[in-house]
Amino acid sequence: MAETVQEGTQVLHAASVSVKEEKRPCKEVEEEEDEEDLPHAEFLDIFEEGLARIVQDPLLCDLPIQVTLEEINSQVALEYGQAMTVRVCRHDGEVMPIVVVQNATVLDLKKAIRRFMELKQQRGGGVKHISWRYVWRTFHLVFDGEKLEDDKMKLKDYGIRNRDEVTFLKKLKKK
């Protein structure tokens, strides 16, 4: 795994160096004539090739085709024990595997859920906009019967560990 990720990272680094050179003033670029300048389209091709190499790794093969760097970093962090997967269960039965760092707070989990849903919508073409203010006013996140109400509290303080399930629970209306 390390070799594949390292090869892909080297390709991505080489491409990013040439893009940085495009932004330099003309005098600096002229002085370094031996280095190549890449047009944007060519840079994207190299970047996608590097990502394709990285995603071929057995550890990362479960990632979608249009993978983001954030998703790759999350998978690598999981492998090294620096992150955990929290399974978030929706009321319709769907389970969302959300990756957060080991010392994540409830707010970090909420942000990760939002990012997960945004990526899912981009890839699937679903609903264009979700009002997250409405979602968090209408639903609680619940673990083991306890509401995760304090956004600053760490998940591990609630007893949440790797592969634990957290559920969305609709708030009851106050009369």
C-alpha positions in Angstrom: 0.0 0.0 0.0 2.7 2.5 1.0 4.5 2.1 -2.4 1.3 2.7 -4.4 0.4 5.7 -2.3 4.0 7.0 -2.5 4.0 6.7 -6.3 0.7 8.5 -6.7 1.8 11.2 -4.2 5.0 11.8 -6.2 3.0 12.2 -9.5 0.6 14.6 -7.8 3.6 16.6 -6.2 5.3 16.9 -9.6 2.2 18.2 -11.2 1.5 20.7 -8.4 5.1 22.0 -8.7 4.7 22.7 -12.3 1.4 24.5 -11.7 3.1 26.7 -9.0 5.7 27.6 -11.6 3.0 28.9 -13.9 2.1 31.5 -11.2 5.6 32.8 -10.8 6.7 36.1 -12.4 8.1 35.8 -15.9 11.7 36.5 -14.9 11.8 33.5 -12.5 10.3 31.2 -15.1 12.8 32.3 -17.7 15.7 31.5 -15.4 14.5 28.0 -14.9 14.1 27.0 -18.6 14.8 23.3 -17.9 11.5 22.8 -16.0 8.3 22.3 -17.9 5.2 24.4 -17.7 1.9 22.4 -17.9 -1.4 23.7 -19.2 -4.3 23.1 -16.9 -5.8 20.3 -18.9 -2.5 18.4 -18.9 -2.1 18.9 -15.2 -5.6 17.5 -14.6 -4.7 14.4 -16.6 -1.6 13.8 -14.6 -3.5 14.4 -11.3 -6.2 11.9 -12.3 -3.6 9.4 -13.3 -2.0 9.8 -9.9 -5.3 9.4 -8.1 -6.1 6.3 -10.2 -2.8 4.7 -9.1 -3.5 5.5 -5.5 -7.1 4.1 -5.6 -5.8 0.8 -7.1 -4.4 0.0 -3.7 -6.4 -2.7 -1.9 -6.9 -0.4 1.1 -8.5 2.3 -1.0 -10.4 0.1 -3.6 -13.7 0.8 -1.8 -13.5 4.5 -2.6 -15.7 5.9 -5.4 -14.3 6.8 -8.8 -14.5 10.6 -8.3 -12.6 10.3 -5.0 -11.5 13.4 -3.1 -8.2 13.9 -1.4 -10.1 14.2 1.9 -11.5 10.7 1.4 -8.1 9.2 0.7 -6.7 10.9 3.8 -9.6 9.5 5.8 -9.0 6.0 4.7 -5.2 6.2 5.4 -6.0 7.6 8.9 -8.4 4.7 9.5 -5.6 2.2 8.5 -3.2 3.8 10.9 -5.7 4.0 13.8 -5.9 7.8 13.7 -9.6 7.9 12.8 -12.7 5.9 13.4 -15.9 5.1 11.5 -19.2 6.1 13.1 -22.2 4.4 11.6 -25.0 7.0 11.4 -28.4 5.4 11.0 -31.2 7.5 9.4 -34.9 7.0 10.0 -35.3 5.4 6.6 -32.8 2.6 7.5 -29.9 4.0 5.5 -26.6 3.6 7.3 -23.9 6.2 6.6 -20.3 5.3 7.4 -18.8 8.6 8.7 -15.1 8.8 9.2 -13.9 11.2 12.0 -10.6 11.6 13.9 -10.2 9.7 17.2 -10.7 12.8 19.3 -13.6 14.3 17.3 -16.3 16.3 18.9 -20.1 16.2 18.2 -19.7 19.2 16.0 -16.9 17.4 14.0 -19.3 14.5 13.5 -22.1 16.9 12.3 -19.7 18.5 9.8 -18.6 15.1 8.6 -22.2 14.0 8.1 -22.8 17.2 6.1 -19.7 16.6 3.9 -20.8 13.0 3.4 -24.2 14.1 2.2 -22.8 16.8 0.0 -20.5 14.3 -1.8 -23.3 11.8 -2.1 -25.6 14.5 -3.7 -22.8 15.6 -6.1 -22.3 12.0 -7.2 -25.9 11.0 -7.3 -27.5 14.2 -8.5 -30.1 14.2 -5.7 -31.6 17.1 -3.8 -29.7 20.3 -4.5 -29.9 22.0 -1.1 -30.3 20.8 2.4 -31.0 23.2 5.2 -28.7 21.9 7.9 -30.0 24.5 10.3 -33.4 22.8 9.9 -31.9 19.3 10.2 -30.2 20.0 13.5 -33.3 21.9 14.9 -35.5 18.9 14.0 -33.3 15.9 14.8 -31.0 14.7 17.6 -28.1 12.4 17.2 -28.5 9.7 19.8 -26.0 7.0 21.1 -27.1 4.4 23.5 -30.3 6.3 24.4 -28.3 9.5 25.2 -28.7 12.6 23.1 -25.5 14.2 21.7 -26.5 17.7 22.6 -23.2 19.4 23.5 -21.4 20.2 20.3 -18.1 20.7 22.1 -18.1 17.4 23.9 -15.8 14.6 22.5 -17.4 11.5 21.1 -15.3 9.3 23.2 -16.7 11.1 26.3 -20.1 9.8 25.2 -18.6 6.3 24.9 -18.6 6.3 21.1 -15.9 4.0 19.7 -14.9 2.7 16.2 -17.9 1.2 14.3 -20.5 2.3 16.9 -23.9 3.3 15.7 -25.4 6.7 16.2 -29.0 7.3 15.1 -31.0 10.3 14.0 -34.0 10.8 16.3 -36.7 13.3 15.6 -37.2 15.8 18.4 -40.5 15.9 20.1 -42.4 19.2 19.8 -42.9 21.1 23.0 -46.4 22.0 23.8 
